[in-house]
Amino acid sequence: MSITICHVKDAPKDAIYVGRKMFNYTPRRGVTLPFDVLSQIHIGSVLCNPFRAGETPDPIGRFKAYLWHKMQQGSPLICAELKRIAALVPVQFVTLACWCANEPRGRYFEPSLYPDGCHADVIANAVMYLVFQQMDAAEVTT
């Protein structure tokens, strides 16, 4: 059971995009994205970070608080997406793709903007929390 986080440009075909809607996005010359990932970029994810780096102080910390609050509230869209990803974790490798994930080529990654990593790390932790919560519930019933 594992979740990998990668930059969108390094995303495998089955990656789950967790960024903002970018309906006008077209890859730059020399960049090839799998169609599945490209179509997700045009739609956007309910798990995108509403707090932009460079515009909001501590965007990752604020996203942690925001996501936890939404989980506690039982936000239908966010909880459904987290549960969908959690259901995949025990049966396949899961890759979350985001623009702010560290890119090995380093062309678009600005470390000073992302000292705490990527909001996909927060999503991965929330998903694993749900996975372990389900495992604990299964042990109690057996």
MARVO-118299 format. One record per residue (C-alpha): residue number from 1; chain; x, y, z; residue in three letters. Coordinates in nm, 3 decimals. Each point is the difference from the previous one (the first is absolute). Layout:
! MARVO-118299
<NUM,'A',<X,Y,Z>,'ALA'>
...
END
This chain:
! MARVO-118299
<1,'A',<0.000,0.000,0.000>,'MET'>
<2,'A',<0.153,0.325,-0.106>,'SER'>
<3,'A',<-0.069,0.338,-0.149>,'ILE'>
<4,'A',<0.253,0.171,-0.223>,'THR'>
<5,'A',<-0.001,0.370,-0.075>,'ILE'>
<6,'A',<0.139,0.136,-0.324>,'CYS'>
<7,'A',<0.008,0.311,-0.213>,'HIS'>
<8,'A',<-0.271,0.003,-0.268>,'VAL'>
<9,'A',<0.258,-0.027,-0.278>,'LYS'>
<10,'A',<0.134,-0.323,0.152>,'ASP'>
<11,'A',<-0.346,-0.148,0.059>,'ALA'>
<12,'A',<-0.075,-0.355,-0.109>,'PRO'>
<13,'A',<-0.318,-0.072,-0.195>,'LYS'>
<14,'A',<-0.197,-0.103,0.309>,'ASP'>
<15,'A',<0.102,0.297,0.216>,'ALA'>
<16,'A',<-0.265,0.191,0.191>,'ILE'>
<17,'A',<0.030,0.374,-0.060>,'TYR'>
<18,'A',<-0.053,0.205,0.318>,'VAL'>
<19,'A',<0.056,0.351,-0.137>,'GLY'>
<20,'A',<-0.214,0.290,-0.113>,'ARG'>
<21,'A',<-0.216,0.012,-0.311>,'LYS'>
<22,'A',<0.200,0.114,-0.302>,'MET'>
<23,'A',<-0.243,-0.033,-0.291>,'PHE'>
<24,'A',<0.221,0.200,-0.237>,'ASN'>
<25,'A',<0.317,-0.196,0.077>,'TYR'>
<26,'A',<0.198,-0.139,-0.291>,'THR'>
<27,'A',<0.336,-0.169,0.063>,'PRO'>
<28,'A',<0.308,0.192,-0.105>,'ARG'>
<29,'A',<0.199,-0.129,-0.292>,'ARG'>
<30,'A',<0.187,-0.315,0.099>,'GLY'>
<31,'A',<-0.235,-0.078,0.291>,'VAL'>
<32,'A',<-0.224,-0.300,-0.045>,'THR'>
<33,'A',<-0.270,-0.075,0.254>,'LEU'>
<34,'A',<-0.216,-0.312,0.003>,'PRO'>
<35,'A',<-0.350,0.079,-0.129>,'PHE'>
<36,'A',<-0.158,-0.113,0.328>,'ASP'>
<37,'A',<0.208,0.250,0.197>,'VAL'>
<38,'A',<-0.054,0.277,-0.255>,'LEU'>
<39,'A',<-0.377,-0.046,0.015>,'SER'>
<40,'A',<0.012,0.017,0.382>,'GLN'>
<41,'A',<0.196,0.327,-0.021>,'ILE'>
<42,'A',<-0.277,0.152,-0.212>,'HIS'>
<43,'A',<-0.261,-0.099,0.261>,'ILE'>
<44,'A',<0.202,0.067,0.315>,'GLY'>
<45,'A',<-0.017,-0.180,0.332>,'SER'>
<46,'A',<-0.220,0.058,0.302>,'VAL'>
<47,'A',<0.320,-0.061,0.197>,'LEU'>
<48,'A',<0.185,0.297,-0.148>,'CYS'>
<49,'A',<0.164,0.242,0.241>,'ASN'>
<50,'A',<-0.204,0.323,0.013>,'PRO'>
<51,'A',<0.296,0.173,0.170>,'PHE'>
<52,'A',<0.257,0.108,-0.261>,'ARG'>
<53,'A',<0.370,0.005,0.074>,'ALA'>
<54,'A',<0.140,0.350,-0.021>,'GLY'>
<55,'A',<-0.344,0.151,0.066>,'GLU'>
<56,'A',<-0.089,-0.164,0.331>,'THR'>
<57,'A',<0.224,-0.040,0.305>,'PRO'>
<58,'A',<0.055,-0.369,0.082>,'ASP'>
<59,'A',<-0.218,-0.148,-0.277>,'PRO'>
<60,'A',<0.076,-0.360,0.101>,'ILE'>
<61,'A',<-0.080,0.059,0.367>,'GLY'>
<62,'A',<-0.322,0.175,-0.094>,'ARG'>
<63,'A',<-0.089,-0.284,-0.237>,'PHE'>
<64,'A',<0.055,-0.255,0.282>,'LYS'>
<65,'A',<-0.245,0.188,0.221>,'ALA'>
<66,'A',<-0.244,0.046,-0.290>,'TYR'>
<67,'A',<0.003,-0.369,-0.101>,'LEU'>
<68,'A',<-0.036,-0.123,0.358>,'TRP'>
<69,'A',<-0.293,0.239,0.052>,'HIS'>
<70,'A',<-0.167,-0.125,-0.320>,'LYS'>
<71,'A',<0.052,-0.361,0.112>,'MET'>
<72,'A',<-0.151,0.073,0.341>,'GLN'>
<73,'A',<-0.293,0.180,-0.165>,'GLN'>
<74,'A',<-0.056,-0.297,-0.229>,'GLY'>
<75,'A',<0.027,0.213,-0.315>,'SER'>
<76,'A',<-0.162,-0.231,-0.260>,'PRO'>
<77,'A',<0.231,0.070,-0.296>,'LEU'>
<78,'A',<0.326,0.006,0.192>,'ILE'>
<79,'A',<-0.082,-0.301,0.218>,'CYS'>
<80,'A',<-0.120,-0.199,-0.302>,'ALA'>
<81,'A',<0.325,0.069,-0.187>,'GLU'>
<82,'A',<0.217,-0.086,0.301>,'LEU'>
<83,'A',<-0.197,-0.324,0.050>,'LYS'>
<84,'A',<0.030,-0.084,-0.371>,'ARG'>
<85,'A',<0.377,0.034,0.018>,'ILE'>
<86,'A',<0.013,-0.189,0.331>,'ALA'>
<87,'A',<-0.185,-0.291,-0.162>,'ALA'>
<88,'A',<0.271,-0.019,-0.270>,'LEU'>
<89,'A',<0.295,-0.007,0.240>,'VAL'>
<90,'A',<-0.032,-0.365,0.111>,'PRO'>
<91,'A',<-0.035,-0.129,-0.358>,'VAL'>
<92,'A',<0.242,0.210,-0.209>,'GLN'>
<93,'A',<0.280,0.253,0.013>,'PHE'>
<94,'A',<-0.151,0.348,0.020>,'VAL'>
<95,'A',<0.173,0.305,-0.145>,'THR'>
<96,'A',<-0.117,0.352,0.076>,'LEU'>
<97,'A',<0.107,0.260,-0.256>,'ALA'>
<98,'A',<0.032,0.370,0.071>,'CYS'>
<99,'A',<0.178,0.303,-0.144>,'TRP'>
<100,'A',<0.178,0.086,0.324>,'CYS'>
<101,'A',<0.144,-0.345,0.059>,'ALA'>
<102,'A',<0.377,0.005,-0.024>,'ASN'>
<103,'A',<0.098,-0.039,-0.361>,'GLU'>
<104,'A',<0.336,-0.166,-0.062>,'PRO'>
<105,'A',<0.075,0.234,-0.290>,'ARG'>
<106,'A',<-0.063,0.297,0.230>,'GLY'>
<107,'A',<-0.119,0.239,-0.270>,'ARG'>
<108,'A',<-0.323,0.103,0.172>,'TYR'>
<109,'A',<0.064,-0.102,0.359>,'PHE'>
<110,'A',<0.101,0.286,0.226>,'GLU'>
<111,'A',<0.107,-0.150,0.334>,'PRO'>
<112,'A',<-0.046,0.329,0.187>,'SER'>
<113,'A',<-0.372,-0.007,-0.087>,'LEU'>
<114,'A',<-0.050,-0.358,0.123>,'TYR'>
<115,'A',<0.207,-0.050,0.316>,'PRO'>
<116,'A',<-0.258,-0.242,0.143>,'ASP'>
<117,'A',<-0.036,-0.212,-0.313>,'GLY'>
<118,'A',<-0.314,-0.031,-0.205>,'CYS'>
<119,'A',<-0.366,-0.008,0.098>,'HIS'>
<120,'A',<-0.004,-0.350,-0.155>,'ALA'>
<121,'A',<0.203,-0.110,0.305>,'ASP'>
<122,'A',<-0.290,0.115,0.217>,'VAL'>
<123,'A',<-0.247,-0.187,-0.222>,'ILE'>
<124,'A',<0.213,-0.315,0.016>,'ALA'>
<125,'A',<0.003,0.019,0.380>,'ASN'>
<126,'A',<-0.378,0.049,0.012>,'ALA'>
<127,'A',<-0.053,-0.297,-0.233>,'VAL'>
<128,'A',<0.229,-0.224,0.206>,'MET'>
<129,'A',<-0.185,0.111,0.314>,'TYR'>
<130,'A',<-0.322,-0.124,-0.163>,'LEU'>
<131,'A',<0.165,-0.325,-0.112>,'VAL'>
<132,'A',<0.126,-0.077,0.350>,'PHE'>
<133,'A',<-0.333,0.103,0.149>,'GLN'>
<134,'A',<-0.173,-0.255,-0.229>,'GLN'>
<135,'A',<0.255,-0.266,0.095>,'MET'>
<136,'A',<-0.058,0.066,0.370>,'ASP'>
<137,'A',<-0.377,-0.020,-0.050>,'ALA'>
<138,'A',<0.039,-0.333,-0.183>,'ALA'>
<139,'A',<0.207,-0.142,0.286>,'GLU'>
<140,'A',<-0.265,0.103,0.253>,'VAL'>
<141,'A',<-0.277,-0.177,-0.191>,'THR'>
<142,'A',<0.195,-0.326,-0.040>,'THR'>
END
